[in-house]
Amino acid sequence: MLLAASPAAARPAPQVRVDQLGYAPGEAKIAYLLAPRALRNARFRVTDAAGKTVFRGRVGRSRGRWNRGYRAVQPLDLSALRTPGRYRVRVRRARSPRFRIADAAALLRPRVAEAVAFFRAQRDTAHRNDAHATVYADPTYDGPDSDVIRGRSLKKIGGPVDATDGWVDAGDFIKFTHTTAYASALLLIARRELGAAAPPQLEPEARFGLAWLDKAWQDDGTMLLQVGIGSGNTAGTFNGDHDVWRLPQKDDGLKGGRNRYLRNRPVFRANAPGEPVPPNLAGRVSAAFALAAQLDAATQPDRARAELATAAQIYGAAKTSRVRDVATALPHAFYPESSWRDDLELGGAELALAGRALGDPRAAEWARQSAHWAPKGDDTLNLYDVSAVAHAELIRAGRELAVPVGEPKLLADLRAQLARGMKRARKDPFGAGMVYDDFDAASHGFGLVATAALYKRLTGDTRYDRFGTAQRDWVLGANPWGVSLVIGVGSRFARCPQHVGANLTGRTLLGAVVNGPNDRSLFSDGLGEFFDEGRDCHTGGYGAFTGHGSRFVDDVRSWQTVEPAIDFTATAALAFALTG
């Protein structure tokens, strides 16, 4: 005889979702009740650290269904709660994780230092053989979405080059100029904007990335693109980075022919000698050097002029006609970017600002060049589209130099990018302005936070404050899964990141930002087997919250959701710096 499930067993338990970091006193504070059915005329209460009820409110009307089990998402407005302290929200038997109310600076600025801690963990000090690396021709791959190399070997075309140090990109040990330039530029902007309030380690860390970019820019006018390969080849005669689970300090001493490209990692370049540099790389790499020049202009003018000269040289080497594609990684599918005008806009704007600081007569012309390239943003701020930051920097340059740069159009495009996010948020039960059934949800969320803050700084307009706060809330726990996508923030965050070093050493990657939820179809074939050398690490508890085409999995094999990356974390650092 089959026994019917009891109503209690069939119905999932209600959940309360909050920003697990917390809120500034004057901010909008919206938590959410995720429930099997809408509660009518229900009330919630907020308790302090001692368990005393300090605030009561009414549960709002449902914003829609999340999935079959959770048919109601109801907002809980805590905005009237302004007294600093630690709190918890309770709705009947459901209770939230603890959160803080504190001054924005106390709440957010320490997160910048934690982001820097992740970058320090990403420093590649192990691969000393990179000091005399061989340059190879771009390989061909087994298919358009494959990173498996076709053929039995790579073709040597140059070297040796010094490609030591720099940051490894994500959970593996490959280094990319594309992501390093993005991260360095955003960290340097964060440093400039924070001024004396910046954590002392921020600028040195940004300059660590810049020093590697200086190595990537070669004396023969070529730009190095990448160090290392993802996978081996179809014949199985050599391994790539993703084929062996090991600590990086073992690579230089690995034996055998199959490990030859782990022992002596191949380097690839973005352009041949005498050819122009792909514009996306020229734009963002020159921006990083020009930002360093801005910081040095007042106290170290000689160094600043040298940095500006490097920035100008790289910017002048950009390919600007008949651009068919951009260079990001090998294979391109690793980072399938197609935009480049935004990078040239950013590079020109930073050159203009650096030129003004140093009294360079070319400053106004760089501002005009930046304005020429300024695109209409197709996306919102993230690795693939820097137009939001570029617009803000160009407006600043135009104002300081009294050069017309099309400011009304630039501001209109910033509003359009925010409006794009707000349109999504109005339709989403949790008010999310990013697409979370695709890659880089956390980075897009922080990008919207940063864009709202930039617009406010430029105009004094506070209309996007509430929206920006809501996006930060979503990334830090006010989402269907109730998980903070920044490691170390809150009580529930990714515990099993897809990061080889962290997995093998057991260390916590404080400050790292993981991808976040992704398209549920990416998990249709499972997660695969654990590497024998790795530690089995996975947590449960998120399966019941799969919905709206998206899924979150906290498992060391789940690169789709819990792999951290330097571009994600740099976007978060900028967002925290601008709002703290």
VEXDREN-2710 file (C-alpha; in Angstrom, 1 decimal):
% VEXDREN-2710
k/r/px/py/pz
1/MET/0.0/0.0/0.0
2/LEU/1.3/3.4/-0.9
3/LEU/1.3/6.0/1.9
4/ALA/0.3/9.5/1.0
5/ALA/2.9/12.1/1.9
6/SER/1.8/14.3/4.8
7/PRO/1.1/18.0/4.1
8/ALA/4.1/19.0/6.2
9/ALA/6.4/16.7/4.2
10/ALA/5.0/17.8/0.8
11/ARG/5.2/21.5/1.5
12/PRO/8.7/23.2/1.7
13/ALA/9.4/25.4/4.6
14/PRO/9.2/29.2/4.2
15/GLN/12.5/31.0/4.0
16/VAL/13.5/34.6/4.8
17/ARG/16.2/36.2/2.5
18/VAL/18.2/39.2/3.4
19/ASP/21.4/41.0/2.4
20/GLN/23.7/39.1/4.8
21/LEU/26.2/41.9/4.9
22/GLY/23.6/44.4/6.0
23/TYR/22.4/47.9/5.3
24/ALA/23.3/51.6/5.9
25/PRO/20.8/53.4/8.2
26/GLY/19.3/55.5/5.5
27/GLU/19.1/52.9/2.8
28/ALA/16.0/51.1/1.5
29/LYS/16.0/47.7/3.2
30/ILE/14.0/45.0/1.5
31/ALA/14.1/41.4/2.6
32/TYR/12.0/38.6/1.1
33/LEU/9.8/35.8/2.3
34/LEU/10.0/32.8/0.0
35/ALA/6.9/30.7/0.8
36/PRO/4.9/27.8/-0.6
37/ARG/1.9/30.1/-0.8
38/ALA/1.2/33.7/-0.1
39/LEU/0.6/34.7/3.5
40/ARG/-2.2/37.2/3.8
41/ASN/-2.3/39.8/6.6
42/ALA/0.9/38.3/8.0
43/ARG/3.3/40.2/10.1
44/PHE/7.1/40.0/10.5
45/ARG/9.3/41.1/13.4
46/VAL/12.9/42.0/13.7
47/THR/14.9/41.0/16.7
48/ASP/18.2/42.3/18.0
49/ALA/21.3/40.4/19.1
50/ALA/19.7/39.8/22.5
51/GLY/16.5/38.4/20.9
52/LYS/14.4/41.4/21.7
53/THR/11.8/42.5/19.2
54/VAL/12.7/46.0/18.0
55/PHE/10.6/46.4/14.9
56/ARG/7.4/45.0/13.4
57/GLY/5.9/45.2/9.9
58/ARG/3.4/43.7/7.6
59/VAL/4.4/41.1/4.9
60/GLY/3.9/42.6/1.5
61/ARG/1.9/41.3/-1.4
62/SER/3.5/38.5/-3.5
63/ARG/5.7/39.6/-6.4
64/GLY/5.2/36.3/-8.1
65/ARG/6.0/32.6/-8.1
66/TRP/9.6/31.3/-8.0
67/ASN/9.0/27.6/-8.7
68/ARG/6.5/24.9/-8.1
69/GLY/7.4/24.6/-4.4
70/TYR/7.7/28.3/-3.7
71/ARG/4.7/30.0/-5.2
72/ALA/5.1/33.3/-3.5
73/VAL/7.9/35.9/-3.0
74/GLN/6.8/38.6/-0.6
75/PRO/8.8/41.7/0.3
76/LEU/9.5/42.7/3.9
77/ASP/10.2/46.4/4.1
78/LEU/12.7/47.0/6.9
79/SER/13.6/50.6/5.8
80/ALA/12.3/52.2/9.0
81/LEU/14.9/50.3/11.0
82/ARG/17.8/52.7/11.3
83/THR/19.6/52.0/14.6
84/PRO/23.0/50.4/14.2
85/GLY/23.3/46.8/15.5
86/ARG/22.9/43.2/14.5
87/TYR/19.5/41.8/13.7
88/ARG/17.4/39.0/12.4
89/VAL/14.0/38.9/10.6
90/ARG/11.4/36.4/11.7
91/VAL/8.1/35.5/10.0
92/ARG/6.3/32.9/12.1
93/ARG/8.8/30.0/12.4
94/ALA/11.1/31.2/9.5
95/ARG/14.0/33.4/10.4
96/SER/16.8/35.1/8.4
97/PRO/20.5/34.9/8.8
98/ARG/21.9/37.7/11.0
99/PHE/22.7/41.1/9.3
100/ARG/24.1/44.4/10.4
101/ILE/22.9/48.0/10.2
102/ALA/26.0/50.2/10.1
103/ASP/27.5/53.3/8.5
104/ALA/28.1/52.7/4.8
105/ALA/31.8/53.2/5.2
106/ALA/32.1/50.7/8.0
107/LEU/30.0/48.2/6.2
108/LEU/31.4/48.4/2.7
109/ARG/35.0/49.7/2.7
110/PRO/36.4/46.6/4.5
111/ARG/35.1/44.6/1.6
112/VAL/37.5/46.4/-0.7
113/ALA/40.4/45.1/1.5
114/GLU/38.9/41.6/1.4
115/ALA/38.8/41.8/-2.4
116/VAL/42.4/42.7/-2.4
117/ALA/43.1/39.6/-0.3
118/PHE/41.7/37.5/-3.0
119/PHE/44.0/39.1/-5.6
120/ARG/47.0/38.3/-3.3
121/ALA/45.8/34.7/-3.3
122/GLN/45.8/34.8/-7.1
123/ARG/49.4/36.0/-7.4
124/ASP/51.4/33.6/-9.6
125/THR/54.7/33.3/-7.8
126/ALA/55.1/29.6/-8.5
127/HIS/55.8/29.3/-12.2
128/ARG/59.4/30.5/-12.4
129/ASN/59.9/28.8/-15.7
130/ASP/57.7/31.5/-17.1
131/ALA/60.8/33.7/-16.9
132/HIS/62.1/32.2/-20.2
133/ALA/58.9/31.1/-21.9
134/THR/58.5/30.1/-25.5
135/VAL/56.0/31.9/-27.8
136/TYR/53.8/29.7/-29.9
137/ALA/51.4/30.2/-32.8
138/ASP/47.7/30.2/-32.0
139/PRO/46.6/26.6/-31.9
140/THR/43.5/25.2/-33.7
141/TYR/40.8/23.5/-31.6
142/ASP/38.6/20.5/-31.9
143/GLY/35.5/22.6/-32.4
144/PRO/34.2/26.2/-31.9
145/ASP/33.3/25.6/-28.2
146/SER/36.2/23.3/-27.4
147/ASP/39.5/24.0/-25.7
148/VAL/41.0/20.7/-26.8
149/ILE/43.9/21.4/-29.2
150/ARG/43.9/19.6/-32.6
151/GLY/47.2/18.0/-33.5
152/ARG/50.1/16.6/-31.6
153/SER/52.1/19.7/-30.9
154/LEU/52.3/23.5/-30.8
155/LYS/54.4/25.5/-33.3
156/LYS/57.2/27.7/-31.8
157/ILE/57.4/31.2/-33.3
158/GLY/59.4/33.2/-30.7
159/GLY/60.8/33.8/-27.3
160/PRO/62.1/33.5/-24.8
161/VAL/60.0/36.0/-23.0
162/ASP/59.6/36.9/-19.3
163/ALA/56.0/36.2/-18.3
164/THR/56.6/35.6/-14.6
165/ASP/54.3/36.9/-11.8
166/GLY/50.9/38.5/-12.5
167/TRP/47.6/37.0/-11.4
168/VAL/46.1/33.7/-12.3
169/ASP/42.7/34.3/-13.8
170/ALA/40.3/32.2/-11.9
171/GLY/40.2/28.7/-10.3
172/ASP/43.0/27.5/-12.6
173/PHE/46.5/28.8/-13.2
174/ILE/46.2/30.5/-16.7
175/LYS/47.0/34.1/-17.0
176/PHE/45.2/36.5/-19.5
177/THR/46.1/40.0/-20.4
178/HIS/42.5/40.8/-21.2
179/THR/41.2/40.1/-17.6
180/THR/44.4/41.4/-15.9
181/ALA/44.0/44.8/-17.6
182/TYR/40.3/45.0/-16.7
183/ALA/41.0/44.1/-13.1
184/SER/44.0/46.5/-12.8
185/ALA/42.1/49.4/-14.2
186/LEU/39.1/48.9/-11.9
187/LEU/41.3/48.5/-8.9
188/LEU/43.2/51.7/-9.8
189/ILE/39.9/53.6/-10.2
190/ALA/38.8/52.3/-6.8
191/ARG/42.1/53.5/-5.3
192/ARG/41.7/57.0/-6.9
193/GLU/38.1/57.3/-5.7
194/LEU/38.8/56.3/-2.2
195/GLY/41.8/58.5/-1.8
196/ALA/43.2/58.5/1.7
197/ALA/40.4/56.1/2.8
198/ALA/41.7/53.3/0.5
199/PRO/43.1/50.2/2.3
200/PRO/46.9/50.5/2.2
201/GLN/47.3/47.2/0.2
202/LEU/45.0/48.3/-2.7
203/GLU/47.4/50.4/-4.7
204/PRO/50.4/48.0/-4.4
205/GLU/48.1/45.1/-5.5
206/ALA/46.8/47.0/-8.5
207/ARG/50.4/47.8/-9.4
208/PHE/51.3/44.2/-9.2
209/GLY/48.9/43.5/-12.0
210/LEU/50.3/46.6/-13.9
211/ALA/53.8/45.3/-13.6
212/TRP/52.8/42.1/-15.4
213/LEU/51.0/44.1/-18.1
214/ASP/54.4/45.9/-18.6
215/LYS/55.9/42.5/-19.3
216/ALA/53.0/41.7/-21.7
217/TRP/53.8/44.8/-23.8
218/GLN/56.9/43.7/-25.7
219/ASP/59.7/45.8/-27.1
220/ASP/58.9/44.6/-30.6
221/GLY/55.4/46.1/-30.4
222/THR/53.6/42.8/-29.7
223/MET/51.2/42.2/-26.8
224/LEU/51.3/38.9/-25.0
225/LEU/47.8/37.5/-24.8
226/GLN/48.0/34.4/-22.6
227/VAL/50.2/32.1/-20.6
228/GLY/49.2/28.5/-20.4
229/ILE/46.6/26.3/-22.1
230/GLY/43.3/25.0/-20.8
231/SER/43.3/21.4/-22.1
232/GLY/45.6/19.0/-23.9
233/ASN/45.2/17.7/-27.4
234/THR/43.0/15.2/-29.2
235/ALA/45.8/12.7/-29.4
236/GLY/46.3/12.8/-25.6
237/THR/50.1/13.4/-26.0
238/PHE/50.2/16.4/-23.7
239/ASN/48.2/17.9/-20.8
240/GLY/46.8/21.3/-20.3
241/ASP/46.1/23.2/-17.1
242/HIS/42.6/21.7/-16.6
243/ASP/43.8/18.1/-17.0
244/VAL/45.8/17.8/-13.8
245/TRP/44.6/18.8/-10.3
246/ARG/47.8/19.9/-8.4
247/LEU/49.3/22.9/-6.6
248/PRO/51.1/25.3/-9.0
249/GLN/54.5/25.0/-7.3
250/LYS/54.7/21.4/-8.6
251/ASP/54.6/22.5/-12.3
252/ASP/58.2/23.5/-12.8
253/GLY/59.4/20.1/-11.7
254/LEU/56.9/17.9/-13.4
255/LYS/58.5/15.0/-15.4
256/GLY/57.5/13.4/-18.7
257/GLY/56.5/14.4/-22.2
258/ARG/52.8/14.7/-21.4
259/ASN/53.5/17.4/-18.9
260/ARG/55.8/19.4/-21.1
261/TYR/53.4/22.3/-21.4
262/LEU/52.7/22.4/-17.7
263/ARG/56.4/22.4/-16.9
264/ASN/57.2/25.0/-19.6
265/ARG/54.0/26.9/-20.2
266/PRO/53.4/28.2/-23.7
267/VAL/52.9/31.9/-24.3
268/PHE/50.7/33.3/-27.1
269/ARG/50.6/36.8/-28.4
270/ALA/47.8/39.0/-29.7
271/ASN/49.6/40.4/-32.7
272/ALA/52.6/39.8/-34.8
273/PRO/55.6/42.2/-34.9
274/GLY/54.7/45.2/-37.0
275/GLU/51.0/44.6/-36.8
276/PRO/48.6/46.7/-34.8
277/VAL/47.4/45.6/-31.3
278/PRO/43.7/44.4/-31.0
279/PRO/41.8/47.4/-29.9
280/ASN/40.2/45.9/-26.9
281/LEU/43.6/45.1/-25.4
282/ALA/45.1/48.4/-26.5
283/GLY/42.3/50.3/-24.9
284/ARG/42.2/48.6/-21.5
285/VAL/45.9/48.1/-21.1
286/SER/46.6/51.7/-21.9
287/ALA/43.9/52.7/-19.5
288/ALA/45.6/50.9/-16.7
289/PHE/48.9/52.7/-17.3
290/ALA/47.2/56.0/-17.6
291/LEU/45.4/55.5/-14.3
292/ALA/48.7/54.8/-12.6
293/ALA/50.1/58.0/-14.1
294/GLN/47.1/59.9/-12.6
295/LEU/48.0/58.6/-9.2
296/ASP/51.7/59.4/-9.5
297/ALA/51.3/62.8/-11.1
298/ALA/51.5/64.9/-8.0
299/THR/54.1/62.9/-6.0
300/GLN/56.2/61.0/-8.6
301/PRO/56.0/63.0/-11.8
302/ASP/58.9/61.3/-13.5
303/ARG/57.3/57.9/-13.0
304/ALA/54.0/59.3/-14.0
305/ARG/55.4/60.6/-17.3
306/ALA/57.0/57.2/-18.0
307/GLU/53.6/55.5/-17.4
308/LEU/51.8/58.0/-19.6
309/ALA/54.4/57.4/-22.4
310/THR/53.7/53.7/-22.2
311/ALA/50.0/54.3/-22.2
312/ALA/50.2/56.6/-25.2
313/GLN/52.4/54.1/-27.1
314/ILE/50.0/51.2/-26.6
315/TYR/47.0/53.4/-27.4
316/GLY/48.6/54.6/-30.6
317/ALA/49.3/51.0/-31.6
318/ALA/45.6/50.0/-31.6
319/LYS/44.0/48.5/-34.7
320/THR/41.1/50.8/-35.5
321/SER/40.0/49.9/-39.0
322/ARG/38.6/46.6/-40.4
323/VAL/38.3/45.2/-37.0
324/ARG/36.7/41.8/-37.5
325/ASP/37.2/40.3/-34.0
326/VAL/38.9/41.0/-30.7
327/ALA/41.6/39.1/-28.8
328/THR/40.6/37.8/-25.4
329/ALA/41.8/34.3/-24.8
330/LEU/42.6/31.0/-26.6
331/PRO/40.2/29.6/-27.3
332/HIS/38.0/32.8/-27.8
333/ALA/35.1/30.8/-26.2
334/PHE/36.8/31.2/-22.8
335/TYR/35.9/34.9/-23.0
336/PRO/33.6/35.5/-26.1
337/GLU/33.8/39.3/-26.2
338/SER/33.0/41.2/-29.4
339/SER/33.0/44.8/-28.3
340/TRP/36.1/47.1/-28.5
341/ARG/35.1/50.7/-28.9
342/ASP/34.3/50.9/-25.2
343/ASP/37.9/49.9/-24.5
344/LEU/39.2/52.6/-26.7
345/GLU/36.9/55.1/-25.1
346/LEU/38.2/54.1/-21.7
347/GLY/41.8/54.3/-22.8
348/GLY/41.4/57.7/-24.3
349/ALA/39.6/59.1/-21.3
350/GLU/42.3/57.9/-18.9
351/LEU/45.0/59.3/-21.1
352/ALA/43.2/62.6/-21.2
353/LEU/42.9/62.7/-17.4
354/ALA/46.6/61.7/-17.0
355/GLY/47.6/64.3/-19.6
356/ARG/45.8/67.0/-17.8
357/ALA/47.4/66.1/-14.4
358/LEU/50.8/66.2/-16.1
359/GLY/50.2/69.2/-18.3
360/ASP/50.6/67.2/-21.5
361/PRO/49.3/69.2/-24.5
362/ARG/47.9/66.0/-26.0
363/ALA/45.2/65.7/-23.2
364/ALA/42.4/67.5/-25.1
365/GLU/43.1/65.4/-28.3
366/TRP/42.9/62.2/-26.3
367/ALA/39.5/63.3/-24.9
368/ARG/38.3/63.9/-28.4
369/GLN/39.5/60.5/-29.5
370/SER/37.8/58.9/-26.6
371/ALA/34.5/60.7/-27.5
372/HIS/34.9/59.5/-31.1
373/TRP/35.0/55.9/-30.0
374/ALA/32.3/56.1/-27.3
375/PRO/29.7/53.5/-28.1
376/LYS/26.1/53.0/-27.0
377/GLY/26.4/50.3/-24.4
378/ASP/24.9/46.9/-25.5
379/ASP/25.3/45.5/-22.0
380/THR/25.8/46.6/-18.4
381/LEU/29.2/47.0/-16.7
382/ASN/31.2/43.7/-16.6
383/LEU/34.3/42.3/-18.2
384/TYR/32.7/42.4/-21.7
385/ASP/31.4/45.9/-21.7
386/VAL/33.3/48.7/-19.9
387/SER/31.2/51.5/-21.4
388/ALA/29.6/52.6/-18.2
389/VAL/33.0/53.3/-16.5
390/ALA/34.4/54.7/-19.8
391/HIS/31.4/57.1/-20.1
392/ALA/31.9/58.3/-16.5
393/GLU/35.7/58.8/-17.0
394/LEU/35.2/60.6/-20.3
395/ILE/32.6/63.0/-18.8
396/ARG/35.1/63.7/-16.0
397/ALA/37.9/64.4/-18.6
398/GLY/35.6/66.6/-20.6
399/ARG/34.7/68.7/-17.6
400/GLU/38.2/69.1/-16.4
401/LEU/39.6/70.0/-19.8
402/ALA/36.6/72.0/-20.9
403/VAL/36.4/69.9/-24.1
404/PRO/33.0/68.9/-25.5
405/VAL/32.7/65.1/-25.4
406/GLY/28.9/64.7/-25.9
407/GLU/28.1/64.6/-22.2
408/PRO/24.3/64.6/-22.7
409/LYS/24.5/61.4/-24.8
410/LEU/26.9/59.7/-22.4
411/LEU/24.6/60.4/-19.5
412/ALA/21.6/59.2/-21.5
413/ASP/23.4/55.9/-22.2
414/LEU/24.2/55.5/-18.5
415/ARG/20.5/56.0/-17.8
416/ALA/19.7/53.5/-20.5
417/GLN/21.9/50.8/-19.0
418/LEU/20.4/51.3/-15.6
419/ALA/16.9/51.3/-17.2
420/ARG/17.7/48.0/-18.8
421/GLY/18.5/46.6/-15.4
422/MET/15.4/48.2/-13.8
423/LYS/13.1/46.7/-16.5
424/ARG/14.4/43.3/-15.6
425/ALA/14.0/44.0/-11.9
426/ARG/10.4/45.0/-12.2
427/LYS/9.6/41.6/-13.6
428/ASP/11.7/39.6/-11.2
429/PRO/10.3/38.4/-7.9
430/PHE/13.5/39.3/-6.1
431/GLY/14.1/42.6/-8.0
432/ALA/17.2/41.3/-9.8
433/GLY/18.4/43.5/-12.6
434/MET/20.8/41.0/-14.1
435/VAL/20.3/37.9/-16.1
436/TYR/20.9/35.1/-13.7
437/ASP/20.4/32.1/-16.0
438/ASP/23.6/33.0/-17.9
439/PHE/27.2/33.6/-16.9
440/ASP/28.6/36.3/-14.7
441/ALA/25.4/37.1/-12.7
442/ALA/27.3/38.4/-9.7
443/SER/29.6/40.6/-11.8
444/HIS/26.7/42.1/-13.6
445/GLY/25.0/42.8/-10.3
446/PHE/28.0/44.6/-8.9
447/GLY/28.3/46.4/-12.3
448/LEU/24.8/47.8/-11.8
449/VAL/25.7/48.9/-8.3
450/ALA/28.8/50.7/-9.6
451/THR/26.9/52.3/-12.5
452/ALA/24.2/53.7/-10.2
453/ALA/26.9/55.2/-8.0
454/LEU/28.8/56.7/-10.9
455/TYR/25.7/58.3/-12.2
456/LYS/24.9/59.8/-8.8
457/ARG/28.5/61.2/-8.6
458/LEU/28.2/62.8/-12.0
459/THR/24.8/64.3/-11.6
460/GLY/23.8/64.4/-7.9
461/ASP/20.7/62.5/-9.0
462/THR/19.6/59.9/-6.4
463/ARG/16.9/58.3/-8.4
464/TYR/18.9/55.0/-8.8
465/ASP/19.9/54.7/-5.1
466/ARG/17.2/52.2/-4.3
467/PHE/17.8/50.1/-7.4
468/GLY/21.6/50.0/-6.8
469/THR/21.1/48.9/-3.2
470/ALA/18.7/46.2/-4.3
471/GLN/21.3/44.7/-6.7
472/ARG/23.9/44.6/-3.9
473/ASP/21.3/43.0/-1.7
474/TRP/20.6/40.3/-4.3
475/VAL/24.3/39.4/-4.7
476/LEU/24.8/39.3/-1.0
477/GLY/22.0/37.0/-0.1
478/ALA/18.6/38.5/-0.8
479/ASN/18.2/36.0/-3.7
480/PRO/16.2/32.7/-4.0
481/TRP/19.1/30.6/-2.8
482/GLY/19.8/32.8/0.2
483/VAL/23.5/32.6/-0.6
484/SER/26.1/35.4/-0.6
485/LEU/28.2/35.3/-3.8
486/VAL/31.1/36.9/-2.0
487/ILE/33.1/34.4/0.0
488/GLY/33.3/35.4/3.7
489/VAL/30.3/37.7/3.6
490/GLY/27.5/36.5/5.7
491/SER/26.9/33.1/7.3
492/ARG/25.9/31.3/4.0
493/PHE/28.3/31.7/1.1
494/ALA/30.1/29.3/-1.3
495/ARG/32.0/26.8/0.8
496/CYS/33.3/24.7/-2.1
497/PRO/34.6/27.1/-4.8
498/GLN/36.0/25.6/-8.0
499/HIS/39.5/26.7/-7.2
500/VAL/42.4/24.2/-7.3
501/GLY/44.6/26.0/-4.8
502/ALA/41.8/26.5/-2.3
503/ASN/40.6/23.0/-2.6
504/LEU/44.0/21.4/-2.0
505/THR/45.1/23.7/0.8
506/GLY/41.7/24.1/2.5
507/ARG/42.1/27.9/2.8
508/THR/39.1/30.2/2.6
509/LEU/39.3/32.7/-0.4
510/LEU/38.1/35.7/1.6
511/GLY/36.7/38.4/-0.6
512/ALA/36.5/36.2/-3.8
513/VAL/33.4/36.7/-5.9
514/VAL/31.9/33.6/-7.6
515/ASN/29.8/33.4/-10.7
516/GLY/26.5/32.7/-9.0
517/PRO/23.5/30.9/-10.4
518/ASN/23.5/29.8/-14.0
519/ASP/21.4/28.1/-16.7
520/ARG/20.0/24.9/-15.3
521/SER/20.6/23.1/-18.6
522/LEU/24.4/23.4/-18.0
523/PHE/24.0/20.7/-15.3
524/SER/21.9/18.3/-17.4
525/ASP/24.9/15.9/-17.8
526/GLY/25.9/16.1/-14.1
527/LEU/29.1/17.5/-12.7
528/GLY/31.5/14.8/-13.6
529/GLU/33.9/12.9/-11.4
530/PHE/36.2/14.4/-8.7
531/PHE/39.9/14.4/-9.5
532/ASP/41.6/11.7/-7.4
533/GLU/44.1/14.3/-6.1
534/GLY/41.4/16.8/-5.0
535/ARG/39.2/17.0/-1.9
536/ASP/35.6/16.0/-2.3
537/CYS/33.7/19.2/-1.3
538/HIS/30.0/19.9/-1.8
539/THR/27.1/21.3/0.2
540/GLY/23.4/20.6/-0.2
541/GLY/20.4/22.7/0.5
542/TYR/20.1/24.6/-2.8
543/GLY/18.2/22.2/-5.0
544/ALA/14.8/23.2/-3.8
545/PHE/15.4/26.7/-5.0
546/THR/16.0/26.0/-8.6
547/GLY/13.7/28.2/-10.6
548/HIS/13.2/30.6/-13.5
549/GLY/15.6/28.5/-15.6
550/SER/18.5/28.9/-13.1
551/ARG/20.3/26.7/-10.7
552/PHE/23.0/27.2/-8.0
553/VAL/25.3/24.4/-7.0
554/ASP/28.0/24.7/-4.3
555/ASP/30.3/21.9/-5.4
556/VAL/34.0/22.1/-6.2
557/ARG/33.2/20.6/-9.6
558/SER/30.7/23.3/-10.4
559/TRP/32.7/25.9/-12.4
560/GLN/29.4/27.1/-13.7
561/THR/28.4/28.6/-10.4
562/VAL/31.2/28.7/-7.8
563/GLU/34.4/29.4/-9.7
564/PRO/35.8/32.8/-8.5
565/ALA/37.6/35.1/-10.9
566/ILE/39.6/38.3/-10.8
567/ASP/37.2/40.2/-13.1
568/PHE/34.2/39.4/-10.9
569/THR/36.1/40.5/-7.8
570/ALA/37.5/43.7/-9.4
571/THR/33.9/44.7/-10.3
572/ALA/32.9/44.1/-6.7
573/ALA/35.8/46.1/-5.3
574/LEU/34.9/49.1/-7.5
575/ALA/31.2/48.9/-6.4
576/PHE/32.1/48.8/-2.7
577/ALA/34.6/51.6/-3.2
578/LEU/32.0/53.9/-4.9
579/THR/29.2/53.2/-2.4
580/GLY/31.2/53.1/0.8
END
